[in-house]
Amino acid sequence: MRCDSSPLLHLSHSFDLRPAGTADAARIAQWMSQPHIQRWWQQDWSVARWAQEIEQQAAGEHSVPCVVAVEAEDFGYVELYRVRLDRLAEHYAYDDHDWGVHVAIGDLTRVGRGLGRRLLRALADALLAADSACQRVVAEPDVTNSPSIRAFRAAGFEERGELRLPDKTAVLMVREASDV
Ligand SMILES: CC(C)(COP(=O)(O)OP(=O)(O)OC[C@H]1O[C@@H](n2cnc3c(N)ncnc32)[C@H](O)[C@@H]1OP(=O)(O)O)[C@@H](O)C(=O)NCCC(=O)NCCS
């Protein structure tokens, strides 16, 4: 990935990651309305609000909204974000080149089957490979989101303590380049 533009990440395991566009807003809104995602994301928004959100993110430097597919079937929503521009920067000793990931598997039939851990590993591998200055990929799942924490752990992320964020207590999960 170039530091100042849309991602061009090449993911392993037949994953395909592409920037989300406003044409994806309806599907993302539907994914986000499902209880297994709403509980953790709390972004059960209208299609119009999602279209606006995607446009705003795409126009800025903070984060990159993406749709992820496996074997050509879209199944989830991913946000890649620059920690230095994120609220997370106030909560740990970040490096300017740290990247963060938010993930949601929208296709309920694919949840809890090991797809998430493969995706998280592939995302971290691809970010570390694409941005040579990046030494760490991080995430901040809610401390009570056991499936997410377990999936991150299985993807090679390590727990680095709890963070008190405005809306939740999170676990800082870190994947180091040196662990690749
Ligand atoms: C988090 C998420 C991406 C993980 O992907 P996934 O494909 O479901 O995860 P995996 O199948 O790879 O791993 C799930 C792990 O949680 C465990 N698990 C599943 N349900 C669980 C539950 N209710 N309580 C505790 N552990 C649970 C599974 O056993 C597995 O762990 P194990 O193999 O160590 O036993 C996906 O579940 C998701 O999109 N959830 C909703 C949104 C979300 O929480 N996003 C993350 C915000 S940081």
The ligand as a Gaussian input file, in Angstrom:
#p B3LYP/6-31G(d) Opt

LIG

0 1
 C      -14.590000     -11.139000      14.856000
 C      -14.717000     -11.929000      13.568000
 C      -14.083000     -11.140000      12.411000
 C      -13.932000     -13.242000      13.733000
 O      -14.074000     -14.013000      12.581000
 P      -14.561000     -15.554000      12.686000
 O      -14.398000     -16.174000      11.368000
 O      -15.920000     -15.581000      13.285000
 O      -13.495000     -16.102000      13.731000
 P      -12.799000     -17.526000      13.806000
 O      -13.784000     -18.593000      13.403000
 O      -11.499000     -17.462000      13.090000
 O      -12.486000     -17.618000      15.363000
 C      -13.524000     -17.421000      16.304000
 C      -13.052000     -17.865000      17.662000
 O      -13.997000     -17.450000      18.645000
 C      -14.518000     -18.582000      19.310000
 N      -15.908000     -18.284000      19.641000
 C      -16.973000     -18.267000      18.811000
 N      -18.075000     -17.895000      19.506000
 C      -17.662000     -17.661000      20.768000
 C      -18.314000     -17.238000      21.946000
 N      -19.625000     -16.978000      21.950000
 N      -17.574000     -17.076000      23.071000
 C      -16.272000     -17.319000      23.072000
 N      -15.564000     -17.724000      21.978000
 C      -16.280000     -17.895000      20.837000
 C      -14.336000     -19.739000      18.362000
 O      -14.325000     -20.955000      19.056000
 C      -12.951000     -19.366000      17.801000
 O      -11.910000     -19.544000      18.733000
 P      -11.051000     -20.896000      18.940000
 O      -10.790000     -21.466000      17.579000
 O       -9.823000     -20.434000      19.647000
 O      -11.905000     -21.791000      19.752000
 C      -16.211000     -12.248000      13.207000
 O      -16.728000     -13.128000      14.187000
 C      -17.080000     -11.019000      13.133000
 O      -17.143000     -10.368000      12.112000
 N      -17.778000     -10.706000      14.247000
 C      -18.682000      -9.554000      14.319000
 C      -17.976000      -8.218000      14.267000
 C      -16.815000      -8.120000      15.225000
 O      -16.888000      -8.525000      16.374000
 N      -15.728000      -7.541000      14.705000
 C      -14.496000      -7.365000      15.443000
 C      -14.461000      -6.058000      16.114000
 S      -12.803000      -5.758000      16.726000

